């Protein structure tokens, strides 16, 4: 269910947003709705967000397809506590 909302924004921002919306064949209302939706989704996903450092390390190590993490960790613990 859609509701009306009144916003007060800078004139330049309004005109730029209208131009952007028109050039992308979307209404200004849908553009703002999409933006607000993306903001609220990002907030919920922050706990699973990958940091730039982790992203930069992605792909540095290659692991065999048949590698079993649990088995390897079990062997590590057996050796550690002998």
Secondary structure, 3 states (H helix, E strand, C coil): CCCCCCCCCCHHHHHHHHHHHHHCCCCHHHHHHHHHHHHHHHHHHHHHCCCHHHHHHCCCCCCCCCCCHHHHHHHHHHHHCC
